[in-house]
């Protein structure tokens, strides 16, 4: 999969852990066919907010 984090692209594979800094705009792109599971763990100050972009 390919993580787009602000202006950076990070390629990740099975078992990889990607840190996304708080406040960074990001999305995930599946680049190969198959099963894709993303586990999102949010921490820090609560309550936090989510903004969905198009």
NUDO-631848 format. One record per residue (C-alpha): x, y, z; residue in one letter; residue number from 1. Coordinates in steps of 0.05 Angstrom, whole numbers, plus 5000, padded with zeros to 4 digits. Layout:
REM residues N
(site (X Y Z) "A" NUM) ...
//
This chain:
REM residues 54
(site (5000 5000 5000) "X" 1) (site (5021 5072 4992) "X" 2) (site (5011 5122 5047) "X" 3) (site (5004 5195 5026) "X" 4) (site (5024 5238 5085) "X" 5) (site (5022 5312 5070) "X" 6) (site (5069 5318 5010) "X" 7) (site (5106 5252 5023) "X" 8) (site (5092 5182 4997) "X" 9) (site (5111 5122 5040) "X" 10) (site (5108 5051 5013) "X" 11) (site (5088 4998 5064) "X" 12) (site (5081 4923 5063) "X" 13) (site (5054 4868 5108) "X" 14) (site (5072 4880 5181) "X" 15) (site (5098 4951 5172) "X" 16) (site (5081 5005 5222) "X" 17) (site (5073 5076 5196) "X" 18) (site (5071 5136 5242) "X" 19) (site (5029 5194 5218) "X" 20) (site (5041 5258 5258) "X" 21) (site (4981 5292 5289) "X" 22) (site (4950 5343 5242) "X" 23) (site (4980 5313 5179) "X" 24) (site (4933 5304 5120) "X" 25) (site (4937 5232 5097) "X" 26) (site (4904 5176 5059) "X" 27) (site (4921 5104 5038) "X" 28) (site (4923 5077 4967) "X" 29) (site (4920 5003 4953) "X" 30) (site (4971 4990 4897) "X" 31) (site (4964 4914 4891) "X" 32) (site (4904 4869 4889) "X" 33) (site (4888 4829 4951) "X" 34) (site (4866 4839 5022) "X" 35) (site (4883 4905 5055) "X" 36) (site (4874 4918 5129) "X" 37) (site (4892 4984 5162) "X" 38) (site (4891 4990 5237) "X" 39) (site (4886 5063 5259) "X" 40) (site (4906 5077 5331) "X" 41) (site (4892 5148 5354) "X" 42) (site (4922 5177 5416) "X" 43) (site (4939 5242 5448) "X" 44) (site (4893 5295 5473) "X" 45) (site (4819 5278 5471) "X" 46) (site (4770 5293 5443) "X" 47) (site (4803 5294 5375) "X" 48) (site (4770 5312 5309) "X" 49) (site (4766 5280 5241) "X" 50) (site (4758 5319 5176) "X" 51) (site (4740 5280 5113) "X" 52) (site (4765 5307 5046) "X" 53) (site (4745 5288 4976) "X" 54) 
//
